[in-house]
């Protein structure tokens, strides 16, 4: 299995390499790919050094799978070239997610949609992945009418520049700004750029991607996405209105049986999800599960996950694992 990692020197690319090693993905040849300024640099993976190559070189090497995490413009320009060369692309940018001809995949939910003909596969937004993994079994049983989500998102979702900004601010050092405002001791109610409707792109990703992954355009979703000075993962306060009533114990039991979800919901022991404990883990953690007493058939919960792992790298590699296991690549 010849595997290219496009964006290998970036924050998500480095985690992809780490997860490939941890999960013993069957790599026979690793092809680290990055922008021209990084070509020729060496990276080490599983005790072996590899030279970073450019995109044209990587296409010519015809990898079996290319894991993309190099931004939307790169994906739009280069994913089709890899696909034409016979490579299956799994793309972590927003470039292809809402393309009607491309699958948007969270393996535990909808990997069965994949076929050999899918040469460009979209990986959902990090904040969407952790939410829909919890929503999917609940929707199947109770049918979700509406979701209200407020996110508390890690600066790692912005990238290395944001982490450096926070570290500079901690140290009282003037430096390059990833955000318009300081992030230390602050919460910025803007993730990504604003759209004409007053929502940010991040908020609209939660709206649109949820409907596509759950294959149900009738679900009403509204979101507020906030950047907070956290590095361990994204947190979400989620309010769900169902068509049908439920029992809280049934909700907990169902989520305890959901692959990839860990329930942390013991108030007596002060057990609930936090980025502090989610960092470096692949699970989606859910807790503070309680009835919304202001509205019939409604539920509140708190969902946390490491956005660089299940929210990006791990989900991408789980898609690749499914393709290999089902001989679709």
C-alpha positions in Angstrom: 0.0 0.0 0.0 1.7 3.2 -1.2 0.4 6.1 0.9 1.0 9.8 0.2 0.4 12.3 3.0 -0.2 15.6 1.4 0.6 18.4 3.9 2.9 16.0 5.8 4.8 18.9 7.6 1.6 20.6 8.8 -0.1 20.1 12.2 -2.7 17.6 11.0 -0.3 16.0 8.6 2.1 15.2 11.5 -0.8 13.7 13.5 -1.8 11.6 10.4 1.7 10.2 10.3 1.5 9.4 14.0 -1.9 7.7 13.7 -0.7 5.7 10.7 2.1 4.3 12.9 -0.1 3.7 15.9 -2.7 1.8 14.0 -0.2 -0.2 12.0 -1.8 0.9 8.7 -0.2 -1.4 6.0 2.1 1.2 4.4 4.7 -0.4 2.1 5.9 3.0 0.8 5.3 6.3 2.5 5.3 9.5 0.3 5.4 12.7 2.4 4.2 15.6 0.3 4.3 19.3 1.0 4.6 22.7 -0.6 7.7 23.7 -2.6 9.3 25.4 0.4 9.4 22.1 2.2 10.6 19.9 -0.7 13.8 18.1 0.1 13.4 18.3 3.9 13.5 15.1 5.8 10.9 13.6 8.1 11.3 10.5 10.2 8.6 7.9 10.4 8.8 4.6 12.2 12.6 4.9 12.4 13.2 5.6 8.7 13.9 9.0 7.1 11.9 10.1 4.1 12.5 13.1 1.8 9.5 15.4 1.3 8.4 15.6 -2.4 6.3 18.1 -4.3 2.8 17.5 -5.6 3.8 16.8 -9.3 6.3 14.2 -8.2 3.8 12.6 -5.9 1.2 12.3 -8.6 3.8 10.6 -10.9 4.5 8.1 -8.1 0.9 6.9 -8.3 0.2 6.1 -4.7 -2.7 3.9 -3.8 -4.1 6.3 -1.3 -3.4 10.0 -0.8 -4.4 11.6 2.6 -4.8 15.3 2.0 -4.5 18.0 4.7 -3.1 20.9 2.8 -6.0 23.3 2.5 -9.0 23.7 0.2 -7.2 25.4 -2.8 -4.6 22.6 -2.9 -7.3 19.9 -2.7 -9.4 21.5 -5.5 -6.4 21.8 -7.8 -4.6 18.5 -7.0 -7.1 15.9 -5.8 -8.5 15.4 -9.4 -5.0 14.9 -10.7 -4.3 12.2 -8.1 -7.7 10.6 -8.9 -6.9 10.6 -12.7 -3.7 8.7 -11.9 -5.7 6.0 -10.1 -5.1 7.2 -6.5 -7.9 7.3 -4.0 -7.9 10.7 -2.3 -9.3 11.2 1.2 -9.5 14.9 1.7 -9.5 16.7 5.0 -10.3 20.2 3.7 -13.8 21.7 3.0 -13.2 21.6 -0.8 -15.4 18.5 -1.6 -17.6 18.1 1.4 -20.8 19.6 -0.1 -20.1 18.4 -3.7 -23.1 16.2 -4.5 -20.9 13.8 -6.4 -18.6 13.1 -3.4 -19.2 11.1 -0.2 -18.9 12.7 3.2 -17.8 10.0 5.5 -17.7 9.2 9.2 -16.9 5.5 9.1 -19.0 4.4 12.1 -22.1 6.0 10.4 -21.9 5.8 6.6 -18.8 4.0 5.3 -21.0 1.5 3.7 -21.8 4.1 1.0 -18.3 3.8 -0.3 -17.5 2.0 -3.6 -14.4 1.5 -5.8 -15.6 4.3 -8.0 -15.1 6.9 -5.1 -11.7 8.3 -6.0 -12.2 11.6 -4.0 -13.7 11.1 -0.5 -14.4 14.0 1.8 -13.6 14.0 5.5 -16.1 16.1 7.5 -15.3 19.2 9.6 -13.8 18.4 13.0 -16.7 19.9 15.0 -19.3 18.1 12.8 -17.6 14.6 13.2 -17.8 14.6 17.0 -21.4 15.8 17.0 -22.8 13.5 14.4 -21.2 10.4 15.9 -23.4 11.1 19.0 -26.4 12.2 17.0 -26.6 9.3 14.6 -27.9 6.5 16.9 -30.3 9.0 18.6 -31.7 10.1 15.2 -32.2 6.5 14.2 -34.4 5.8 17.2 -36.1 9.1 18.1 -35.8 11.2 14.9 -34.2 14.5 15.5 -36.2 17.6 14.6 -33.8 20.3 15.6 -30.2 20.8 16.9 -28.8 23.9 18.6 -25.0 23.7 19.1 -22.6 26.1 20.6 -18.9 25.2 20.2 -15.8 26.0 22.3 -13.1 25.3 19.8 -9.4 24.6 20.3 -6.9 26.9 18.7 -5.2 23.9 17.1 -8.1 24.0 14.6 -6.5 27.2 13.3 -3.0 25.7 13.1 0.5 26.2 14.3 0.3 30.0 13.9 -2.5 30.2 16.5 -0.7 27.9 19.0 2.3 30.2 18.6 0.1 33.3 19.2 -1.2 31.8 22.5 2.3 30.8 23.6 3.6 34.3 22.8 0.7 35.9 24.8 1.3 33.6 27.8 5.0 34.8 27.7 4.2 38.4 27.1 6.0 38.4 23.8 4.8 40.4 20.7 4.5 38.1 17.7 2.5 37.2 14.6 -1.2 37.1 15.1 -3.4 34.3 13.8 -6.5 36.1 15.1 -7.6 39.7 15.0 -7.6 39.8 18.8 -5.6 38.2 21.6 -6.8 34.7 22.4 -5.2 34.4 25.9 -7.8 35.1 28.5 -10.4 35.6 25.7 -13.1 33.9 23.7 -13.5 34.9 20.1 -17.0 34.3 18.6 -15.7 33.8 15.1 -14.3 30.6 13.6 -13.5 31.1 10.0 -14.8 34.0 7.9 -18.4 35.4 7.9 -20.9 34.6 5.3 -23.7 36.9 3.9 -26.2 35.5 6.4 -24.1 36.6 9.4 -23.0 33.0 10.3 -19.4 31.9 9.9 -18.3 29.2 7.5 -17.6 27.0 10.5 -21.2 27.4 11.7 -22.6 26.6 8.3 -20.4 23.5 8.0 -22.2 22.2 11.1 -25.5 22.9 9.5 -24.9 21.5 6.1 -22.6 18.6 6.9 -24.9 17.2 9.6 -27.8 16.9 7.1 -25.6 15.2 4.5 -23.9 12.7 6.8 -27.2 11.7 8.4 -29.0 11.7 5.0 -31.8 13.9 6.3 -32.4 17.5 5.1 -35.4 17.8 7.4 -33.1 18.2 10.5 -33.0 21.9 11.5 -29.5 22.9 12.8 -28.3 26.2 14.1 -24.8 26.9 15.4 -22.6 29.4 17.2 -18.9 28.6 17.0 -16.4 30.2 19.4 -12.6 30.0 19.6 -11.2 29.5 23.1 -7.6 29.4 24.4 -7.5 25.5 24.6 -5.2 23.1 22.9 -6.7 19.7 23.8 -9.8 19.5 21.6 -13.2 21.0 20.7 -16.2 21.1 23.2 -19.8 21.4 22.2 -23.0 22.2 24.1 -25.7 20.5 22.1 -29.5 20.8 22.5 -31.5 18.2 20.6 -35.3 18.2 20.0 -36.8 14.8 19.0 -40.1 14.0 17.4 -40.5 11.2 20.0 -40.0 11.2 23.7 -37.2 9.2 25.4 -35.9 7.8 28.6 -32.6 9.2 29.8 -31.3 5.7 30.8 -32.1 4.5 27.3 -30.1 7.4 25.8 -27.1 6.6 28.0 -27.3 2.9 27.3 -27.5 3.5 23.5 -24.5 5.9 23.6 -22.4 3.4 25.7 -23.0 0.9 22.9 -22.0 3.3 20.1 -18.6 2.6 18.5 -16.2 5.4 19.0 -18.2 7.1 21.8 -17.3 7.1 25.5 -19.9 8.2 28.0 -18.6 10.2 31.0 -21.6 11.1 32.9 -21.2 10.5 36.7 -22.1 13.7 38.5 -21.4 12.3 41.9 -17.8 11.6 40.8 -17.6 14.9 38.9 -17.0 12.9 35.7 -17.7 14.7 32.5 -15.8 15.3 29.2 -13.0 17.9 29.1 -10.3 18.7 26.5 -7.8 18.1 29.3 -8.5 14.4 29.1 -9.6 14.1 25.5 -6.3 15.3 24.1 -4.4 12.5 22.3 -7.3 10.1 22.3 -9.5 8.9 19.4 -12.8 8.7 21.1 -15.7 11.2 21.2 -16.6 11.8 24.9 -20.2 12.7 25.9 -21.6 13.7 29.3 -23.9 16.2 31.1 -26.7 14.2 29.5 -30.0 15.7 30.9 -33.5 16.5 29.9 -34.3 20.0 28.6 -37.1 20.9 31.0 -38.1 23.9 29.0 -39.1 22.0 25.9 -40.9 18.7 25.2 -38.9 15.7 23.9 -35.6 17.7 24.2 -32.2 16.8 25.5 -29.0 18.6 26.5 -25.5 17.1 26.3 -21.8 18.1 26.3 -19.5 16.6 23.7 -15.7 16.7 23.6 -13.1 15.3 21.2 -9.5 15.9 20.1 -10.0 17.8 16.9 -6.7 16.8 15.4 -7.4 13.1 15.9 -11.0 11.9 15.5 -11.8 15.4 14.1 -9.2 15.1 11.4 -6.4 12.5 11.2 -8.0 9.5 12.8 -11.2 9.7 10.9 -9.3 10.1 7.6 -7.2 6.9 8.4 -10.3 5.0 9.5 -11.8 5.7 6.0 -8.6 4.3 4.5 -8.8 1.3 6.8 -12.4 0.6 5.6 -11.3 0.9 1.9 -8.5 -1.6 2.5 -10.6 -4.0 4.5 -13.3 -4.1 1.8 -10.9 -4.2 -1.1 -12.1 -0.9 -2.5 -8.6 0.4 -3.2 
